[in-house]
């Protein structure tokens, strides 16, 4: 029963920043508030271009965020773009995808006005300067990947485009700390998880070197 409750909370809160620590396979880091804050910072401008009726925005990449859990065994997949214009306006696009995306490189999701995302659901929101966030509640988001490039189109129910994005696709892979310990992290102290209550999200670490078989398989699937 507890495993089912945890799975439900993960799927409903996939967009929320979980309790995560960043560590490579050779340089595991102790859990710190700074590492969690770093995960929440907006991405800097880069080669991804987001075009909307409000203007053009830039981001460093389209992120495929894979989160593995050991218990219950599952993998959560999110596609995320956080773009910003020179004036400080922001577009956030987050989409839940399932395992078939790794094979077909295509996905379609329904836009919803909330951050509880699972496969087939997406959030698109816009902020102008310091004003309130505007959430697009109706429509669809279509995603197509070709090699290391990805293109997405958000459409309202009317069918006309209101946002497109394209650019390089990169993988961010989060795993339980013990997976890195068994993946050749020689000479590095094991990650120290932060004590958590049963209802909180489990601790995971970022496999920056793709040293675990699970993350390496994800990277191979995207080539």
Backbone torsions as a table, in degrees:
resi	resn	phi	psi	omega
1	UNK	NA	-42.2	179.7
2	UNK	-65.1	-36.0	178.4
3	UNK	-64.5	-41.1	179.4
4	UNK	-66.2	-38.4	178.1
5	UNK	-64.9	-40.1	178.7
6	UNK	-64.7	-42.6	179.8
7	UNK	-61.5	-41.9	179.0
8	UNK	-64.0	-41.7	-179.6
9	UNK	-66.8	-33.1	178.7
10	UNK	-69.3	-43.1	-179.2
11	UNK	-68.0	-37.5	-178.6
12	UNK	-77.6	-25.1	-177.5
13	UNK	-114.0	29.2	-173.2
14	UNK	-64.4	-27.3	-179.7
15	UNK	-80.7	-23.4	-179.8
16	UNK	-69.5	146.0	180.0
17	UNK	-70.6	114.5	-178.8
18	UNK	-78.8	174.6	175.4
19	UNK	-75.5	106.9	-174.0
20	UNK	-134.0	150.3	175.3
21	UNK	-127.1	143.1	-178.0
22	UNK	-97.9	131.1	179.3
23	UNK	-157.1	143.3	172.2
24	UNK	-93.0	170.0	-177.8
25	UNK	-68.4	-20.2	-177.7
26	UNK	-110.3	-8.3	-177.9
27	UNK	-142.6	71.6	-178.0
28	UNK	-68.7	136.7	-177.7
29	UNK	-106.7	145.3	174.0
30	UNK	-71.1	149.8	179.7
31	UNK	-64.4	130.1	178.7
32	UNK	-139.9	153.7	174.1
33	UNK	-60.1	-30.4	-179.1
34	UNK	-63.9	-37.6	-178.8
35	UNK	-67.0	-37.2	177.2
36	UNK	-67.4	-40.9	178.6
37	UNK	-63.3	-37.0	179.5
38	UNK	-63.0	-36.7	179.9
39	UNK	-67.8	-22.1	-177.6
40	UNK	-91.9	-11.5	-177.4
41	UNK	-69.2	143.3	177.8
42	UNK	-61.2	149.8	176.7
43	UNK	-72.1	142.8	177.6
44	UNK	-74.1	164.3	178.8
45	UNK	-58.9	154.3	-178.5
46	UNK	-171.3	-155.7	-170.8
47	UNK	-78.0	-6.4	176.4
48	UNK	-82.0	132.6	179.3
49	UNK	-112.9	126.3	173.8
50	UNK	-111.0	122.6	-179.6
51	UNK	-112.8	128.5	-179.5
52	UNK	-138.2	174.6	175.7
53	UNK	-68.2	-14.0	178.4
54	UNK	-89.6	-13.6	-178.0
55	UNK	139.9	-164.2	-177.2
56	UNK	-113.9	139.3	-176.5
57	UNK	-129.6	161.7	-177.4
58	UNK	-133.5	149.8	176.0
59	UNK	-147.7	158.9	-176.9
60	UNK	-71.8	-29.8	-177.8
61	UNK	-169.5	164.6	166.6
62	UNK	-91.8	118.6	-174.0
63	UNK	-93.5	129.1	165.4
64	UNK	-100.4	108.9	-176.8
65	UNK	-98.3	114.5	178.1
66	UNK	-106.5	127.5	-179.8
67	UNK	-122.1	116.3	179.8
68	UNK	-98.3	140.9	173.1
69	UNK	-121.1	142.9	178.5
70	UNK	-85.9	-35.2	-178.5
71	UNK	-146.4	111.5	-2.0
72	UNK	-72.9	149.8	-178.3
73	UNK	-67.9	117.3	-179.2
74	UNK	-162.5	164.3	177.7
75	UNK	-134.1	126.3	177.5
76	UNK	-103.7	136.4	-178.1
77	UNK	-125.4	127.2	176.5
78	UNK	-131.3	139.2	170.7
79	UNK	-104.2	129.1	-172.1
80	UNK	-136.0	137.3	173.1
81	UNK	-132.5	127.1	174.9
82	UNK	-123.3	101.1	-173.2
83	UNK	-111.4	153.6	-177.5
84	UNK	-141.7	146.6	176.6
85	UNK	-96.1	172.0	178.9
86	UNK	-64.6	-22.8	180.0
87	UNK	-88.1	-3.2	179.3
88	UNK	97.1	-2.1	175.6
89	UNK	-69.6	150.8	-172.7
90	UNK	-132.2	144.6	169.3
91	UNK	-123.8	129.5	175.0
92	UNK	-117.5	129.1	179.5
93	UNK	-129.6	120.5	179.7
94	UNK	-132.8	133.9	-174.0
95	UNK	-137.9	130.1	174.3
96	UNK	-85.9	131.7	178.5
97	UNK	-126.7	162.2	177.9
98	UNK	-109.6	-172.1	-174.1
99	UNK	-63.3	-27.0	-177.2
100	UNK	-65.4	-22.7	179.1
101	UNK	-61.1	-34.0	-179.4
102	UNK	-66.0	-23.1	-179.7
103	UNK	-97.9	-47.0	-174.8
104	UNK	-86.0	-22.8	-176.1
105	UNK	61.3	23.7	177.4
106	UNK	-134.8	147.1	177.8
107	UNK	-157.4	149.3	175.5
108	UNK	-132.0	137.4	-178.9
109	UNK	-135.5	154.7	176.3
110	UNK	-93.2	132.8	178.4
111	UNK	-73.4	134.5	177.1
112	UNK	-131.6	153.3	-177.1
113	UNK	-91.1	46.2	-178.5
114	UNK	-154.4	167.4	-177.7
115	UNK	-99.2	6.1	177.3
116	UNK	-86.2	96.1	-171.5
117	UNK	-112.2	140.3	168.6
118	UNK	-133.0	-175.1	178.7
119	UNK	-56.1	134.8	178.7
120	UNK	86.7	5.2	178.6
121	UNK	-124.2	147.7	-177.6
122	UNK	-144.1	154.6	176.2
123	UNK	-123.3	127.5	174.2
124	UNK	-126.2	123.1	-178.4
125	UNK	-139.8	154.7	-173.6
126	UNK	-135.5	140.1	175.3
127	UNK	-133.2	128.6	177.6
128	UNK	-100.5	108.7	-178.9
129	UNK	61.7	-128.0	-179.9
130	UNK	-99.0	13.6	-178.5
131	UNK	-74.7	179.9	-179.5
132	UNK	-71.1	155.9	176.0
133	UNK	-75.0	137.1	175.0
134	UNK	-107.4	125.8	-177.9
135	UNK	-108.6	133.1	178.6
136	UNK	-91.0	111.6	-167.8
137	UNK	-91.1	-22.1	-175.3
138	UNK	-124.1	140.6	177.0
139	UNK	131.9	-164.6	-177.5
140	UNK	-136.4	159.1	174.1
141	UNK	-125.8	123.9	-179.1
142	UNK	-111.4	138.4	-175.0
143	UNK	-133.1	133.9	177.0
144	UNK	-137.1	129.5	178.3
145	UNK	-112.0	136.3	175.9
146	UNK	-130.2	108.1	-174.7
147	UNK	64.0	-126.3	179.3
148	UNK	-97.0	8.6	179.5
149	UNK	-108.3	147.3	179.7
150	UNK	-135.5	146.3	177.7
151	UNK	-132.3	138.6	178.6
152	UNK	-133.4	151.0	179.1
153	UNK	-136.6	125.3	174.8
154	UNK	-101.9	131.2	-178.1
155	UNK	-130.7	137.3	171.1
156	UNK	-74.9	177.9	-179.0
157	UNK	-60.9	-25.4	179.9
158	UNK	-67.3	-20.7	177.3
159	UNK	100.1	-15.5	179.9
160	UNK	-80.9	149.3	-179.8
161	UNK	-69.5	140.3	168.2
162	UNK	-125.7	-5.7	173.5
163	UNK	-162.4	135.8	172.3
164	UNK	-130.6	153.0	174.4
165	UNK	-145.8	150.8	177.9
166	UNK	-155.2	148.0	-179.8
167	UNK	160.0	-173.2	-176.2
168	UNK	-70.2	144.7	177.9
169	UNK	-101.7	127.2	178.4
170	UNK	-124.0	155.1	-176.6
171	UNK	-106.1	134.6	171.3
172	UNK	-123.1	118.5	-169.3
173	UNK	-120.2	118.2	-178.6
174	UNK	-108.5	133.7	-175.3
175	UNK	-136.6	163.2	172.3
176	UNK	-61.2	144.4	-176.8
177	UNK	-55.1	-36.1	-176.5
178	UNK	-67.6	-20.7	177.3
179	UNK	-67.3	-38.9	178.0
180	UNK	-68.9	-35.5	178.8
181	UNK	-60.7	-31.2	179.3
182	UNK	-94.7	8.1	-176.6
183	UNK	-111.3	23.4	174.7
184	UNK	93.5	25.3	177.4
185	UNK	-80.9	64.3	-175.3
186	UNK	-74.9	138.2	176.5
187	UNK	79.9	-0.5	-179.3
188	UNK	-109.0	139.7	176.2
189	UNK	-66.3	147.7	-180.0
190	UNK	-66.2	146.8	177.1
191	UNK	-59.1	142.2	179.3
192	UNK	-103.5	106.1	-179.2
193	UNK	-66.5	151.8	173.0
194	UNK	-80.5	134.2	178.6
195	UNK	-59.1	134.3	-176.7
196	UNK	-132.3	153.0	175.8
197	UNK	-78.0	159.2	-177.3
198	UNK	-56.3	-33.0	-176.3
199	UNK	-84.1	-5.5	-179.0
200	UNK	-84.6	163.5	179.0
201	UNK	-68.2	142.6	178.4
202	UNK	-69.9	156.4	-179.7
203	UNK	-76.0	138.0	172.8
204	UNK	-135.2	159.9	178.3
205	UNK	-124.8	154.7	-178.4
206	UNK	-86.7	120.7	178.1
207	UNK	-85.3	82.1	-175.1
208	UNK	-67.1	-29.6	-178.2
209	UNK	-92.6	2.2	-176.2
210	UNK	51.2	46.3	-175.4
211	UNK	-82.6	-23.3	179.9
212	UNK	-80.6	146.2	178.7
213	UNK	-58.1	-34.8	-178.3
214	UNK	-64.9	-44.4	180.0
215	UNK	-72.8	-36.1	177.7
216	UNK	-64.3	-38.3	177.4
217	UNK	-64.0	-37.1	176.7
218	UNK	-63.1	-45.2	179.8
219	UNK	-62.6	-41.0	179.1
220	UNK	-63.4	-38.4	-178.5
221	UNK	-66.1	-25.3	-177.6
222	UNK	-89.5	-6.3	-179.2
223	UNK	-77.3	NA	NA
